[in-house]
Amino acid sequence: MSRLKAKFEALAKAERKALIPFITAGDPHPDFTVSMMHAMVEAGVDVIELGVPFSDPVADGPVIQRASERALAHKMSLRRTLQIVADFRKSDQLTPVVIMGYLNPIEAMTYEGFANAAQRADVDGVLTVDLPPEEAEECATLLKARDIDSIFLLAPNSTDERIKMMAAIGSGYIYYVSLKGVTGAGHLNIQDVQAKLQQIQAITSVPVAIGFGVKDAETAKMIATVGDGVVVGSALISKIEANLDDLERAKADIITLLAAMRMAMDS
C-alpha cells in the first residue's frame, strides 16, 4: 500500500482531514527546504507537496512564480528537487511527499528515467500541472509500476467524463482547484465547492484535496468540512518572501499558521 493511500485511510478512520502544505524546492535557498519540511511535519501536516521550480509556469500566481525565480537563481532543477526528497527521507520514512511541477523537465529526463529517479528518491506522488489525463497513460503506468501515485487537477468546470478519466488513471488523491484562475487568487465559495465535491464523490472514491485560495485557519476549517484534504501554498510562501533576511522567522511564521490550521481543522 502506498504511503498516500495508507495516510488517507488512517485519517478517514480517525475522522480527520489531511493538511497538505506546498512549498517550492530551493526557495529561498536549497539549504532551507529540508529543515522546513521537517518543521512542517512537527506542526502536524499529513502530506507535503514540493514544487519543482519552473521558468514558465501557467497555473502559479505571482507569489509562487517569485518563489520559483528565487530557487532557479540557485540552480534548482527537477533532479535537485528529487535529491531534496531523498535527503528528507534520511530521517522521515512516514510522511508522504508529492512533487508538483510541469512536464518539460520530466520529458527532458524521459518518462522512464524520471520514474526511476523518483523511485530512488522515494517520492510518493507526482502532480504534473500541464499533463492532461488524455496524454498521461504512459507516464502514469511507469509511475504506478514503481508504487508512485499520479495525481491530477480537477477544476470547477470539469465534466463527469473528465472526472471519470482522471479517476481511472489517477490515484493517491485528486487535487480540486476551487477557483478559476491561478494559485493564491480570489475567495472561496464553500457552497460551490461542496456542490462540486458531491459531483466528484458520486463518481470516484479517490480522496479529494482542495486548494487554490486557502489563506487562513478559518478557510481551512470550512474546506475540511466538505473535502478530504486542504492544500495551502501561497499563504506559506508569502511568509518566506516577507522574511528573506530572517529565515528562522519565516519558518516560525509558517509553523504558526499551519498549527492554527491544524487546530481549526480538528476542532
Protein Blocks (a to p, Z undefined) as FASTA:
>chain_A
ZZklmmmmmmmmnopacddddddehiabfklmmmmmmmmmmnopabdcdddddfbdfkbc
fklmmmmmmmmmnopafklmmmmmmmmmmmockbccdddddfklmmmnojklmmmmmmmn
opabdcdfklcfklmmmmmmmmmmnopacdddddfklcfklmmmmmmmgghiacddfbgc
dehiajddfklmmmmmmmmmmmpccdcddeehiabfklmmmmmmmmmbdcdfklmmmmmm
mmmmlmklmmmmmmmmmmmmmmmmmZZ
